[in-house]
Amino acid sequence: MNSQEKYTHGHHESVLRSHTWRTIANSAAYLAPRLAPGLSLLDVGCGPGTITVELADTVAPGRVVGVDASAEIITKATGFERPNLEFIVANAYALPFEDDTFDIAHAHQTLQHVADPVAVLRELRRVVKPGGLVAARDVDYAGLIVHPQSHGLDEWLRIYELVHRGNGGEPDAGRRLKAWALDAGFEDVATSASIWNFSDATDREWWGSMWEARVLQSAFAADATGTGIATLAELDAISRAWRAWADTEAGWLAMPHGEIIATA
């Protein structure tokens, strides 16, 4: 990682609850039509590996490598065992692979957390074969829509964006992916968008309880209070706002994502 950046969420259990929910269907459907048996794939910022292992199953016997800057999270990911899959700790700015190694490089919710996303995209382009693909998907927090609105959830979004940018990232990355890819030298950039939606009782409880805990227990809480962006009392009020939203039958939330598939 760049010395100016810090992963906003950390790896508290409440964060991993979100990461382990991710699949090709809910997080990489835009890439699915481009996957085929025998392709080699690099998954950058793989986290606990739930998308990575599905990618490995989809392109088998093609080689799949998941990389993450966190040794702690790579240890968790190595619990997935496939003959064509490996996980290693690596720096996205200086990947330990030769030029033109992979058919596809994939990054889900990764570019929003790096200080220089253009440099990372250039590095992904380097390790992808000519004509290969670089695929990325990132959320755009400023586009979040929630009902019913509340002061607590408005404050959550305001504080979250300040903390995220304070850690060197860009919480509204989704809208910037195409521009970053063009700046990285890609000429052929296909774009799309998709939405995570949480509305039924099960989804509200899962998402709401996750953030109810995250705002008080994850790395986000320490950063918010440690930098003076928020007080513990304010975070407690936000936590209670997430609980109230989860308990509201009419509760509805949408999180938009930008997506790119850039041809090397």
N, C-alpha and C positions, 0 to 999 in steps of 0.2 A: 504493500500500500504506500501511497504518497504520504510523506510526513505531515502534510497539512490536512489529512483526512482521518476520520474516525467513524467506524460503523455505528450508526445512531441507535440501532435496536439492541445490540448485544445478543447474547445467547441464553437469556433467561428462559425457563420452561414456558412462560406465557408467549414468548416470541416463537419458540420452536413449535408450539401448538399451531401457529399459522403456517410456518414453513413446511411442516410435515403434511399439511392438508393439500399442498400443491401437486398437481398432476398435469400430464399433457393436455387432458380435456379442459381443465379450468385455467391453465396458465400458458399453454403453448399450442393451442389449436391452430393458430395462424401458420405454424411451421409444419404441422402434421402432414399435409399433402406433399411436402418436399422430402419426407423421410422414406428410406427404402433399405431393405436388407443389404448389407455389405458396405454401406457408407461409414466413414470414420467421422467421429464427432468429438468436439471439445466443449465441455460445459463449464463456463467461467462464473465463479461465484455460486458454486453448486449447493452450498449450505449442507443440510443433512442428507441430500441425495435422492429425494423422492421423485423428482422429475428425471434426474440423471439415470436412475435404474430403469425407468420406463423407456427412456430414449435408448438405452443399451438393449433392452428386449426388442425394441422396434427395428433397430438397424443390425441386429445380430446376423451374421458373425462379425460385423464391422466393429472396429476398435472404438471404445468410448472412454474418455478420460474426464473426470470431474476434478476441478481445482478450486481451492478457496484459500484465502489468506489466513484463516483461523485453523490452527492445528487442532484445537478442541473440537471444532465441528467436523473436521475431516475424520477424526477418530470415530465420531458417531456414524458418519457416512460409510465407513469401511465395514459396517455391519451388513451392508448389501454385498452379496457375493454372486458374481456372474463371470464366466470365463473370459468375456470380452470387455470387462469393466475394471477400471482402477481409479483410485482417488489419491491425489497428492496435494501437499501444501505448495502454493505458488503465488507469485506476484503478478497481477494482471498487466502490469506495465513492462514486465520482462519475463515472458513465459519461457520455460525451459524446453522449448521445442525448436527444431529446425524450421526454416522457411518451407512453406508449401507442404505441411504435414497432414492437415485435416481437410475433409470435404466440407464440413460445417463447423462453425463456431457459434455457440449459443450462450446468451447471457440474459437471465431472467431476474429483474429487480436488482441489477448490479450497477448499471451505469449511474443511477441516481446517487449512489454512495461514494463515487470516486471524484477527486478534485479535478481531474483532467480526463473527462470521458472521451474526448477526441483522441488523446494519446492511447487510451485503451483500445479504441476502435482501430487505430492504425496497427497496434500490436496484434489484434485479432485478424486483421487483413493479412499481416505478414505470415501467420502460421496456417492460413487457409490456402489451398491450392488455387491456381488460376481458374476462374470460372466457378469456384466454390462460393459458399454462402456464409454471411455473418448475420445472425438473427438476434434481435434484442427486443425485449418488452419491458416497459417501466410504467409505473403508476404516475398519475398527475394529481397530486393532492388538492391543488386549487380548484380542480373540477369536481370534487366530491359533492354529492347531493345527499342530504339526509332529511328525513321527516320522522317525527316532528323536530323542528329546529329548537335549540335551547342555548342559553348563554354558555352553559358548561361545554357543549360540543363545539360551539364557535370558538371558545377559548382554547379547547384542545387543538383545533386546527391552527390557530394563530401561534400557539406555543410550539407545536410540533414543527412548523415550518421554520421558526427561528432556531430551534435546537438543531434541526437537520442541516441548515445552512451554516450554523456555527461549527458543525463538524466537517465542513468542507464539501458537502454534497449539494444536490439540487432536487428538492422534493417534487418539483413540477417537471420532472424529466420527460414524461410522456410526450409532451408537445415539442420537445427539443430534439428528439431522436433523429429525425430526418436531417435537420440542420447539422447536427454533430457528425452524421455519416458523410454528408457532403463535404464538410470541413476536413474530414479524415481522408478524403481523396476518392471516395466511392462515386461512380458516375451513374450506376444503375441501382436505385433505391426504391423498392416497393414498400408502400406504407399501408397500414390498416389500424383499426382501433377495436377494442373490446371492453366489456364492463364486468366487474365482479358485482353481483347484486345479492344482498342479504335482507330477507324479508320474513320468511316463515319462522315459526317459534324456535325451531332447532337452530337455524342459521343465526337468528338474533341472539340467542343464548350463547352460541359459540363465539361469535364475533364480539358481542358486547362484554361477555365475561373475560375474554382475552384482553381487551383494552382496559377493562376495569382493573385488572391486575397489572398490566404493562405500565400504566402511567404512574404506578406507585413502586413497582418492584424491579423494573428492567433498567438497562443502562440509560434509557431516555430520562427516567426520573432523576438519576444522579446528575446527568448533564444539565437538566432544566434547573434544578436547585443549586447546583454547584456554580453555575454561571450567573445566577441571579435573574434568569429569565422568568422563573416562577417560584412561588413559595410552596412548601409542603401542603399548606392549607388549600392553595389553589389547585394543586394536583389532586388532593382528596375530593374537592368539589367536582373536578372533571371525572374522577373515578365513579362518583355517585351518579353523574349525568349519564355515563355509559350504562350503568346498572338500570337506571330509569328507562333509557331507550330500549334496552333488551327486554324489559318487562312490559313494554307498550305494544299491544296487539297490532296497532296500526304502524308500528315502526318499519321503516324502509330505508335502505342505504345503497348507493351506487358509487363505485370507484372506477373512473375511466382509466384506460391504459392506452398508450401509444405503442405501436409495433413496427419494426422495420425488418425487411429481408434485403440485404445489400449484397450484390454480386461482386466478387473480387476480380 
